[in-house]
Amino acid sequence: PGMAAGFGDLTEHDFLRVNTDVPGLKVLHIDPPVVTVERFLTADECDALINAARDSGEMRTSEIGGAGAASADVRTSRTCALNSETLTDHPTKRAILNATENLLPQLRGLGAKKTAFKRPTSQSPFSYELPQVAHYRGGEYFRTHEDAFPPEVSAKKGYQRRATVLVYLNDVAEGGATRFDKLGFEVKPKKGRCLLFFPGTNEHMPDPRTLHTATEAVPGHEKWISQLWVCGYAGKHTPAGQPPGPG
């Protein structure tokens, strides 16, 4: 219990507090914090979201960093945001938000607010980017990258990506792992499993230690995931940040 409380205190100090009482939670790395949660979604919720995304006609070549561009040298998946008529009120979208707010208690109630998917402000410091569904066919990948914005980009946007909530929607027998290149381990896709890490700090600085790669699924296999980014206000009243390091 003492270690669990200590881990919660540590995550809150530089990132967002993790609720260590969530069933199925496993700490993979302490600093920077990386955790998984088994059964974050049920198998039925995963299947329903895959089928809805596949049938929506909204799957498009994935963009990189929300910049409106894609490159086959970097990423070859397809993605859709859960904001189309058939997906915006999908039950699994609500399930993802509810589970996220249980895992990150500072966000509780955020999904029910009108500002949930709007740019964060000093009065409403957290928001979500629209949840996405991404599909990787055998041989497709997302090369090594960071989820956080560079400081000059976050300053322009007025917010930083603070947490990545990635949910694996299917089992992948071979390949398709999320590899943390600087931390020296990888997470294998398992249906319903959530991977949580923090690409940006409380001081809206990128944490380059969370550099990661979506490795190729072996041909003949495919990977479906859902991604949700938690954004934090990074306006003129936030402190000048420093890149994080060991500590």
VOBAZA-607927 format. One record per residue (C-alpha): residue number from 0; residue in three letters; chain; x, y, z. Coordinates in pm, whole numbers, plus 32768, in hexadecimal, padded with zeros to 4 digits. Layout:
N
miti; kolvex; pavex; u; v; w
NUM; Ala; A; X; Y; Z $
...
***
This chain:
247
miti; kolvex; pavex; u; v; w
0; Pro; A; 8000; 8000; 8000 $
1; Gly; A; 8119; 80F3; 8050 $
2; Met; A; 81BF; 80B5; 7F01 $
3; Ala; A; 8072; 80E5; 7E4F $
4; Ala; A; 8039; 8232; 7EFC $
5; Gly; A; 819D; 829A; 7EAF $
6; Phe; A; 8172; 824B; 7D40 $
7; Gly; A; 8034; 831A; 7D38 $
8; Asp; A; 80EB; 843D; 7DDC $
9; Leu; A; 8208; 8422; 7CE3 $
10; Thr; A; 8126; 8421; 7BB4 $
11; Glu; A; 8060; 854B; 7C37 $
12; His; A; 819D; 8614; 7C76 $
13; Asp; A; 8210; 861F; 7B0C $
14; Phe; A; 80EE; 858F; 7A42 $
15; Leu; A; 7F8E; 8524; 7AA9 $
16; Arg; A; 7F39; 8453; 7BD8 $
17; Val; A; 7F00; 82E2; 7B8C $
18; Asn; A; 7DF4; 822E; 7C53 $
19; Thr; A; 7EB4; 80FC; 7CC6 $
20; Asp; A; 7D75; 8058; 7D48 $
21; Val; A; 7CFC; 8012; 7BE5 $
22; Pro; A; 7CDD; 7E97; 7BB9 $
23; Gly; A; 7DD1; 7E00; 7AC4 $
24; Leu; A; 7ECD; 7F1D; 7ADB $
25; Lys; A; 803D; 7EC7; 7AB2 $
26; Val; A; 8161; 7FBB; 7ACA $
27; Leu; A; 825C; 7F73; 79B7 $
28; His; A; 833F; 809E; 79F5 $
29; Ile; A; 834E; 8196; 7B16 $
30; Asp; A; 8404; 82C7; 7A89 $
31; Pro; A; 837C; 8317; 798E $
32; Pro; A; 8238; 826B; 79F6 $
33; Val; A; 81B7; 8162; 7907 $
34; Val; A; 8095; 8081; 796F $
35; Thr; A; 7FA9; 7F85; 78D7 $
36; Val; A; 7E47; 7F31; 7943 $
37; Glu; A; 7DB1; 7DE3; 78E6 $
38; Arg; A; 7C3D; 7DD6; 788D $
39; Phe; A; 7C30; 7F50; 7862 $
40; Leu; A; 7B22; 7F03; 775E $
41; Thr; A; 7A57; 7DC6; 7740 $
42; Ala; A; 7A7C; 7CE3; 7613 $
43; Asp; A; 791F; 7D45; 759E $
44; Glu; A; 7976; 7EB8; 75B4 $
45; Cys; A; 7AB1; 7E7F; 74E9 $
46; Asp; A; 79FB; 7DB6; 73DE $
47; Ala; A; 78E2; 7EB4; 73C5 $
48; Leu; A; 79D5; 7FD5; 738F $
49; Ile; A; 7A9C; 7F1A; 7286 $
50; Asn; A; 7960; 7EC0; 71C8 $
51; Ala; A; 78D6; 8022; 71DE $
52; Ala; A; 7A1C; 80BE; 7166 $
53; Arg; A; 7A3E; 7FC3; 704A $
54; Asp; A; 78D7; 7FFA; 6FD9 $
55; Ser; A; 78DE; 8175; 6FFE $
56; Gly; A; 7991; 81BD; 6EB6 $
57; Glu; A; 7A61; 82BD; 6F78 $
58; Met; A; 7BAE; 8204; 6F85 $
59; Arg; A; 7CB8; 82D9; 6EDB $
60; Thr; A; 7E33; 82D3; 6EBA $
61; Ser; A; 7EBB; 8338; 700D $
62; Glu; A; 7F3E; 8497; 703E $
63; Ile; A; 8073; 84DF; 710C $
64; Gly; A; 805D; 85B4; 7244 $
65; Gly; A; 7F15; 864A; 71D6 $
66; Ala; A; 7FD5; 8716; 70D8 $
67; Gly; A; 7EFF; 86B6; 6FAF $
68; Ala; A; 8017; 85F4; 6F0B $
69; Ala; A; 8077; 8489; 6EE8 $
70; Ser; A; 81AF; 83DB; 6E73 $
71; Ala; A; 81DC; 8270; 6E12 $
72; Asp; A; 833D; 828C; 6E9F $
73; Val; A; 82AF; 82CB; 6FFA $
74; Arg; A; 814F; 823B; 7014 $
75; Thr; A; 807E; 8155; 6F3D $
76; Ser; A; 7F45; 8118; 700B $
77; Arg; A; 7DE2; 8195; 6FD7 $
78; Thr; A; 7D24; 8262; 70DA $
79; Cys; A; 7BCF; 82F3; 7123 $
80; Ala; A; 7B65; 83E5; 7236 $
81; Leu; A; 7A31; 8390; 7302 $
82; Asn; A; 796F; 84C4; 7297 $
83; Ser; A; 78AB; 844D; 7168 $
84; Glu; A; 7733; 841F; 7181 $
85; Thr; A; 7755; 82A9; 71BB $
86; Leu; A; 7878; 82BC; 72B2 $
87; Thr; A; 7855; 83F7; 7385 $
88; Asp; A; 7760; 8358; 747C $
89; His; A; 77E7; 81F6; 7464 $
90; Pro; A; 77CD; 8142; 75B6 $
91; Thr; A; 793B; 80DA; 75AB $
92; Lys; A; 79A4; 8247; 758C $
93; Arg; A; 78ED; 828E; 76D2 $
94; Ala; A; 7987; 8155; 776D $
95; Ile; A; 7AE5; 81D2; 7715 $
96; Leu; A; 7AA5; 8326; 77B1 $
97; Asn; A; 7A0F; 828E; 78ED $
98; Ala; A; 7B30; 819B; 7918 $
99; Thr; A; 7C2E; 82B1; 78DB $
100; Glu; A; 7B90; 838E; 79E3 $
101; Asn; A; 7B9A; 826F; 7ADB $
102; Leu; A; 7D09; 8236; 7A8E $
103; Leu; A; 7D64; 83AA; 7A99 $
104; Pro; A; 7C8E; 843E; 7BB1 $
105; Gln; A; 7CED; 85A9; 7B64 $
106; Leu; A; 7C18; 8582; 7A2A $
107; Arg; A; 7ADB; 8501; 7AD1 $
108; Gly; A; 79A6; 859C; 7A39 $
109; Leu; A; 7A63; 8632; 7913 $
110; Gly; A; 79B4; 855F; 780B $
111; Ala; A; 7860; 85E9; 7871 $
112; Lys; A; 78C9; 8756; 784B $
113; Lys; A; 7883; 8828; 7716 $
114; Thr; A; 79F5; 887E; 7710 $
115; Ala; A; 7A66; 8711; 770A $
116; Phe; A; 7ADE; 8720; 759F $
117; Lys; A; 7B31; 8891; 7589 $
118; Arg; A; 7C82; 893B; 75B0 $
119; Pro; A; 7CE2; 8942; 7723 $
120; Thr; A; 7CF0; 8A91; 77D5 $
121; Ser; A; 7D6C; 8B17; 7922 $
122; Gln; A; 7C09; 8AEB; 79AA $
123; Ser; A; 7BDB; 8992; 790E $
124; Pro; A; 7D3E; 8909; 790A $
125; Phe; A; 7CFE; 87AD; 787C $
126; Ser; A; 7C50; 872C; 7746 $
127; Tyr; A; 7C56; 8603; 765A $
128; Glu; A; 7CBB; 85ED; 74F2 $
129; Leu; A; 7BAC; 852B; 743C $
130; Pro; A; 7BE0; 83B7; 7474 $
131; Gln; A; 7C5B; 82FE; 7341 $
132; Val; A; 7C55; 81A0; 72BA $
133; Ala; A; 7D86; 8131; 71F5 $
134; His; A; 7DAE; 7FF9; 7120 $
135; Tyr; A; 7EFC; 7F5E; 70C6 $
136; Arg; A; 7EF8; 7E4A; 6FC3 $
137; Gly; A; 8011; 7D4B; 6FB6 $
138; Gly; A; 8157; 7DFB; 6F68 $
139; Glu; A; 80D9; 7F57; 6FC9 $
140; Tyr; A; 8182; 802B; 70D5 $
141; Phe; A; 81B7; 8179; 717E $
142; Arg; A; 832A; 81C8; 7190 $
143; Thr; A; 83D4; 824B; 72CA $
144; His; A; 832C; 8389; 7342 $
145; Glu; A; 82BC; 845A; 746C $
146; Asp; A; 8150; 84AD; 74B5 $
147; Ala; A; 819E; 85FE; 7558 $
148; Phe; A; 81BD; 873F; 7492 $
149; Pro; A; 830B; 87F7; 7488 $
150; Pro; A; 830C; 8922; 7578 $
151; Glu; A; 82E2; 8A23; 7464 $
152; Val; A; 81B7; 8964; 73D9 $
153; Ser; A; 810C; 8939; 752A $
154; Ala; A; 8144; 8AAB; 7574 $
155; Lys; A; 8098; 8B02; 742C $
156; Lys; A; 7F7A; 8A0F; 7468 $
157; Gly; A; 7F57; 8A6F; 75D4 $
158; Tyr; A; 7F53; 8907; 764B $
159; Gln; A; 802A; 87D1; 7664 $
160; Arg; A; 7FD8; 8660; 764D $
161; Arg; A; 7FFA; 85ED; 77B4 $
162; Ala; A; 7F8A; 8483; 77AB $
163; Thr; A; 7F66; 8374; 76A3 $
164; Val; A; 7E54; 8272; 76E0 $
165; Leu; A; 7E81; 815F; 75E0 $
166; Val; A; 7D92; 8037; 75E1 $
167; Tyr; A; 7DD5; 7EFA; 751B $
168; Leu; A; 7C8F; 7E89; 747C $
169; Asn; A; 7D04; 7D32; 7408 $
170; Asp; A; 7E0B; 7C2C; 744E $
171; Val; A; 7F35; 7C2D; 7360 $
172; Ala; A; 7FDF; 7ADC; 7354 $
173; Glu; A; 8121; 7B56; 72B3 $
174; Gly; A; 81B6; 7CB5; 72AE $
175; Gly; A; 80FE; 7DFB; 72E4 $
176; Ala; A; 8199; 7E4C; 7437 $
177; Thr; A; 81C6; 7FAA; 74C1 $
178; Arg; A; 833B; 7FCA; 74FD $
179; Phe; A; 83CF; 80D2; 75E4 $
180; Asp; A; 851C; 8101; 753B $
181; Lys; A; 85CF; 81BE; 7652 $
182; Leu; A; 853D; 80F1; 776F $
183; Gly; A; 8594; 7FA0; 76DC $
184; Phe; A; 8449; 7EE5; 76E6 $
185; Glu; A; 830F; 7EB4; 761A $
186; Val; A; 819E; 7E72; 7656 $
187; Lys; A; 80EA; 7D66; 758F $
188; Pro; A; 7F89; 7D9E; 7510 $
189; Lys; A; 7E7C; 7CE9; 75D7 $
190; Lys; A; 7D0A; 7D25; 75A8 $
191; Gly; A; 7C85; 7E18; 76AD $
192; Arg; A; 7DDE; 7E74; 7735 $
193; Cys; A; 7E27; 7FE6; 7770 $
194; Leu; A; 7F83; 807B; 7759 $
195; Leu; A; 7FAD; 81C6; 780F $
196; Phe; A; 80DB; 82AA; 7803 $
197; Phe; A; 8121; 841E; 781C $
198; Pro; A; 81BE; 84C9; 76ED $
199; Gly; A; 81B3; 8624; 7790 $
200; Thr; A; 81EE; 86AA; 78EF $
201; Asn; A; 8131; 8794; 79D8 $
202; Glu; A; 8212; 88A7; 794E $
203; His; A; 819A; 8851; 77ED $
204; Met; A; 82F2; 87D2; 7785 $
205; Pro; A; 831B; 869B; 76A9 $
206; Asp; A; 83AD; 856C; 7755 $
207; Pro; A; 8496; 84D5; 764F $
208; Arg; A; 84BC; 839D; 7723 $
209; Thr; A; 8364; 832F; 76A5 $
210; Leu; A; 83E0; 8310; 753E $
211; His; A; 8330; 81DE; 74B1 $
212; Thr; A; 82F3; 810F; 737B $
213; Ala; A; 81C3; 8051; 72FD $
214; Thr; A; 8275; 7F20; 7274 $
215; Glu; A; 81F8; 7E6C; 7140 $
216; Ala; A; 80F1; 7D61; 7162 $
217; Val; A; 8168; 7C2A; 70AF $
218; Pro; A; 80C3; 7C04; 6F58 $
219; Gly; A; 7F84; 7B3E; 6F80 $
220; His; A; 7F33; 7BED; 70C8 $
221; Glu; A; 7E94; 7D3D; 7116 $
222; Lys; A; 7E81; 7E2D; 723B $
223; Trp; A; 7D63; 7F0C; 72AC $
224; Ile; A; 7D96; 8012; 73BB $
225; Ser; A; 7CE3; 813A; 7452 $
226; Gln; A; 7DA9; 8271; 74B0 $
227; Leu; A; 7D43; 8387; 759D $
228; Trp; A; 7E23; 84AE; 75F1 $
229; Val; A; 7DEF; 857C; 772A $
230; Cys; A; 7E55; 86E6; 76EE $
231; Gly; A; 7EBE; 87E4; 77F3 $
232; Tyr; A; 7EB9; 895D; 77E4 $
233; Ala; A; 800B; 89F1; 7782 $
234; Gly; A; 7FBA; 8B60; 776D $
235; Lys; A; 8079; 8C90; 77DF $
236; His; A; 802A; 8C59; 794F $
237; Thr; A; 80C6; 8B00; 7960 $
238; Pro; A; 822B; 8AE5; 79E7 $
239; Ala; A; 8356; 8ADB; 7900 $
240; Gly; A; 83A9; 896C; 78EA $
241; Gln; A; 84E6; 88A1; 78E3 $
242; Pro; A; 850D; 8751; 7834 $
243; Pro; A; 84E2; 8636; 7930 $
244; Gly; A; 8601; 8555; 7991 $
245; Pro; A; 8656; 8445; 7A8B $
246; Gly; A; 85DE; 8491; 7BE6 $
***
